[in-house]
Amino acid sequence: MNLHGAGVLVTGGAQRLGRAIALGLGRAGANVMIHYHRSAEQAQAVVAELRALGIEAAAVQGDLARVADAERVADAAIAQWGQLNLLVNNAGIWGRTPLGTVSAEQWDELLATNVRGAFFIAQRAASALRETQGAIVNIADVGALRPWRNYTPYLVSKGAVVTLTETLAKDLAPNVRVNAVAPGPVLLPDHWTAEQAEKTAQSVLLGRVGRPEDIADAVLFLARADYITGVILPVDGGQRLV
């Protein structure tokens, strides 16, 4: 895919990994629609950064746990660009949920936001993506391939993103490619101590925590790789092998 002039939608594009992905696509010449839920100020700041690159950019609000919002966000991007070449399903929530403490509300919120929203955006965007021979890149998590403790609902949701990626790749072939990036330790929580950060870095073969740009580079690679579909690409510095 040639990203120059492409119409792109990045969910959760206002901050953290989504921001890096949106800016990476903008630098490649794509016109980027930023989806956000509550981060209106941050979304407008990213839109301004993108426009400063000389490309078109806009933002749309929506709660992806609501199917109607997910579909409206897809419609907004298609209407904005008159087409859709790339959908990046990045939006997601997470949280520590030790076994024995998980509520039905926590379970439902994690699955609805991380999986159901991604599915209904993809379903709504499918016709537009077929017309452009476009692509979908989902953001999974390396924890779906090698789980850790105390995050079961979150990791179940990301495992479902892996399955969603593979099934959509079949359902949308040969017109639309569908892949996923599975990040490892990138952008550690702000409240972590230096000791926690160092321990995480030591758990990675490359000896460091990743950068948001590492994930953005992987998204750009999969967007451009016209003979790759149904792939889950770990970007974890080799952590899953330790």
C-alpha positions as CSV (number, residue, x, y, z in Angstrom):
1,M,0.0,0.0,0.0
2,N,1.2,3.5,-0.9
3,L,0.3,5.5,2.2
4,H,0.7,8.9,0.5
5,G,-2.7,10.4,0.3
6,A,-4.4,7.3,1.9
7,G,-7.4,7.8,4.1
8,V,-6.7,6.3,7.5
9,L,-8.6,5.8,10.8
10,V,-6.7,5.3,14.0
11,T,-8.8,4.4,17.0
12,G,-7.5,5.6,20.4
13,G,-5.2,7.9,18.5
14,A,-5.0,10.8,21.0
15,Q,-2.3,9.5,23.3
16,R,0.3,6.9,24.0
17,L,0.7,4.2,21.3
18,G,-2.1,5.6,19.2
19,R,-0.5,9.0,19.0
20,A,2.8,7.5,17.8
21,I,1.0,5.4,15.2
22,A,-1.0,8.4,14.0
23,L,2.1,10.6,13.7
24,G,4.0,7.8,12.0
25,L,1.2,7.4,9.4
26,G,1.1,11.2,8.9
27,R,4.8,11.4,8.3
28,A,4.3,8.7,5.6
29,G,1.8,11.1,3.9
30,A,-1.5,9.6,5.0
31,N,-4.5,11.7,5.9
32,V,-5.4,10.6,9.4
33,M,-8.7,10.5,11.3
34,I,-8.1,10.3,15.1
35,H,-10.7,8.6,17.2
36,Y,-10.9,9.4,20.9
37,H,-13.2,8.7,23.8
38,R,-12.5,11.2,26.6
39,S,-9.2,12.7,25.5
40,A,-10.6,15.6,23.5
41,E,-7.8,18.0,24.2
42,Q,-5.1,15.5,23.4
43,A,-6.9,14.5,20.2
44,Q,-6.9,18.1,19.0
45,A,-3.2,18.5,19.8
46,V,-2.4,15.4,17.7
47,V,-4.6,16.8,14.9
48,A,-2.6,20.0,15.0
49,E,0.7,18.1,14.9
50,L,-0.5,16.1,11.9
51,R,-1.7,19.2,10.0
52,A,1.8,20.8,10.6
53,L,3.2,17.9,8.6
54,G,1.2,19.1,5.6
55,I,-1.4,16.4,5.6
56,E,-5.1,16.4,6.4
57,A,-6.3,15.4,9.8
58,A,-9.5,15.3,11.9
59,A,-10.9,13.9,15.1
60,V,-14.0,12.0,16.0
61,Q,-15.3,11.1,19.5
62,G,-16.9,7.8,20.4
63,D,-17.3,5.2,23.1
64,L,-16.3,2.0,21.3
65,A,-18.0,-0.1,23.9
66,R,-21.2,1.1,22.3
67,V,-21.9,-0.6,18.9
68,A,-23.7,2.5,17.5
69,D,-20.6,4.7,18.4
70,A,-18.2,2.2,16.8
71,E,-20.2,2.3,13.6
72,R,-20.5,6.0,13.6
73,V,-16.8,6.4,14.0
74,A,-16.2,4.2,10.9
75,D,-18.8,6.2,9.0
76,A,-17.1,9.5,10.0
77,A,-13.7,8.4,8.6
78,I,-15.2,7.2,5.3
79,A,-17.2,10.4,4.9
80,Q,-14.2,12.6,5.8
81,W,-11.8,11.0,3.2
82,G,-14.3,9.8,0.7
83,Q,-12.6,6.4,1.0
84,L,-10.8,4.3,3.5
85,N,-7.5,2.6,2.9
86,L,-6.4,1.6,6.4
87,L,-8.0,1.0,9.7
88,V,-5.8,0.7,12.8
89,N,-7.8,-0.8,15.7
90,N,-5.6,0.5,18.5
91,A,-8.1,1.7,21.1
92,G,-8.2,-0.4,24.3
93,I,-8.3,-0.4,28.0
94,W,-6.5,-2.6,30.6
95,G,-6.1,-3.0,34.3
96,R,-4.9,-5.4,37.0
97,T,-7.7,-7.8,37.9
98,P,-6.5,-10.6,40.3
99,L,-8.6,-13.7,40.3
100,G,-11.3,-13.5,42.9
101,T,-11.7,-9.7,42.5
102,V,-13.1,-9.5,39.0
103,S,-16.6,-8.1,38.6
104,A,-19.0,-8.7,35.7
105,E,-18.8,-5.0,34.9
106,Q,-15.0,-5.1,34.6
107,W,-15.2,-8.2,32.4
108,D,-17.9,-6.7,30.1
109,E,-16.1,-3.4,29.8
110,L,-12.8,-5.0,28.8
111,L,-14.3,-7.3,26.2
112,A,-16.7,-4.7,24.8
113,T,-14.0,-2.0,24.3
114,N,-11.1,-4.2,23.3
115,V,-12.8,-6.7,21.0
116,R,-16.4,-5.9,20.3
117,G,-15.6,-2.3,19.3
118,A,-12.8,-3.5,17.0
119,F,-15.1,-6.0,15.3
120,F,-18.0,-3.6,14.7
121,I,-15.7,-0.9,13.3
122,A,-14.1,-3.5,11.0
123,Q,-17.5,-4.8,9.9
124,R,-18.8,-1.3,9.2
125,A,-15.6,-0.4,7.3
126,A,-15.4,-3.6,5.3
127,S,-17.1,-2.4,2.1
128,A,-15.0,0.8,1.9
129,L,-11.8,-1.2,2.5
130,R,-12.7,-3.7,-0.2
131,E,-13.1,-0.9,-2.7
132,T,-9.6,0.4,-2.0
133,Q,-7.9,-3.0,-1.6
134,G,-7.1,-1.7,1.9
135,A,-5.9,-3.2,5.2
136,I,-6.6,-3.5,8.9
137,V,-3.9,-3.6,11.6
138,N,-5.1,-4.6,15.0
139,I,-3.1,-4.0,18.2
140,A,-3.0,-7.1,20.3
141,D,-0.5,-7.8,23.1
142,V,2.3,-10.2,23.5
143,G,0.6,-11.3,26.7
144,A,-2.0,-13.0,24.5
145,L,0.8,-15.3,23.3
146,R,2.5,-15.7,26.7
147,P,0.1,-14.7,29.5
148,W,1.1,-13.4,32.9
149,R,-0.8,-13.4,36.2
150,N,-3.5,-11.0,37.5
151,Y,-4.7,-9.7,34.1
152,T,-7.0,-12.5,32.9
153,P,-9.9,-10.5,31.5
154,Y,-7.6,-8.1,29.6
155,L,-5.5,-11.0,28.2
156,V,-8.6,-12.9,27.2
157,S,-9.7,-9.8,25.3
158,K,-6.3,-9.5,23.5
159,G,-6.4,-13.3,22.8
160,A,-9.7,-12.6,21.1
161,V,-8.1,-9.8,19.1
162,V,-5.6,-12.4,17.8
163,T,-8.5,-14.7,16.8
164,L,-10.4,-11.7,15.3
165,T,-7.3,-10.9,13.2
166,E,-7.1,-14.3,11.8
167,T,-10.8,-14.8,11.1
168,L,-11.1,-11.3,9.5
169,A,-8.1,-12.1,7.3
170,K,-10.1,-15.1,6.0
171,D,-13.4,-13.3,5.7
172,L,-12.0,-10.3,3.9
173,A,-9.5,-12.0,1.6
174,P,-8.5,-11.5,-1.1
175,N,-9.5,-7.8,-1.1
176,V,-8.5,-6.7,2.4
177,R,-5.4,-7.7,4.4
178,V,-5.7,-8.1,8.1
179,N,-2.8,-8.3,10.5
180,A,-1.9,-7.5,14.1
181,V,1.0,-6.1,16.1
182,A,1.5,-7.7,19.6
183,P,3.5,-5.1,21.6
184,G,5.6,-6.2,24.6
185,P,6.8,-3.8,27.3
186,V,6.4,-0.3,25.7
187,L,5.3,2.8,27.6
188,L,5.3,1.5,31.1
189,P,2.7,2.8,33.6
190,D,3.5,6.3,34.9
191,H,3.3,5.2,38.5
192,W,5.9,2.4,38.2
193,T,9.1,2.8,40.1
194,A,12.6,2.8,38.6
195,E,13.1,-0.6,40.1
196,Q,10.0,-2.0,38.4
197,A,11.2,-0.5,35.1
198,E,14.6,-2.0,35.4
199,K,13.2,-5.4,36.2
200,T,11.0,-5.2,33.1
201,A,14.0,-4.2,30.9
202,Q,15.9,-7.2,32.3
203,S,13.1,-9.5,31.1
204,V,13.7,-8.5,27.5
205,L,16.4,-10.1,25.3
206,L,17.4,-6.7,23.9
207,G,17.8,-5.3,27.4
208,R,15.5,-2.3,27.1
209,V,11.9,-1.2,27.2
210,G,10.4,-0.5,23.7
211,R,9.5,2.9,22.3
212,P,6.1,3.9,20.9
213,E,7.9,4.4,17.6
214,D,8.8,0.7,17.6
215,I,5.1,-0.1,17.4
216,A,4.3,2.6,14.9
217,D,7.1,1.3,12.6
218,A,5.5,-2.2,12.8
219,V,2.1,-0.8,11.9
220,L,3.6,1.0,8.9
221,F,5.4,-2.2,7.8
222,L,2.2,-4.3,7.9
223,A,0.2,-1.5,6.2
224,R,2.7,-1.5,3.3
225,A,3.4,-5.3,3.1
226,D,1.0,-6.3,0.3
227,Y,1.7,-10.0,0.5
228,I,1.2,-10.4,4.3
229,T,-2.2,-11.2,5.9
230,G,-3.3,-13.1,9.0
231,V,0.0,-12.4,10.8
232,I,0.4,-11.6,14.5
233,L,3.8,-9.7,14.7
234,P,5.3,-9.6,18.2
235,V,7.2,-6.4,18.9
236,D,8.6,-7.2,22.3
237,G,12.4,-7.2,22.1
238,G,12.3,-11.0,22.5
239,Q,10.6,-10.9,25.9
240,R,8.4,-13.9,25.0
241,L,11.6,-16.1,24.7
242,V,13.0,-15.3,28.2
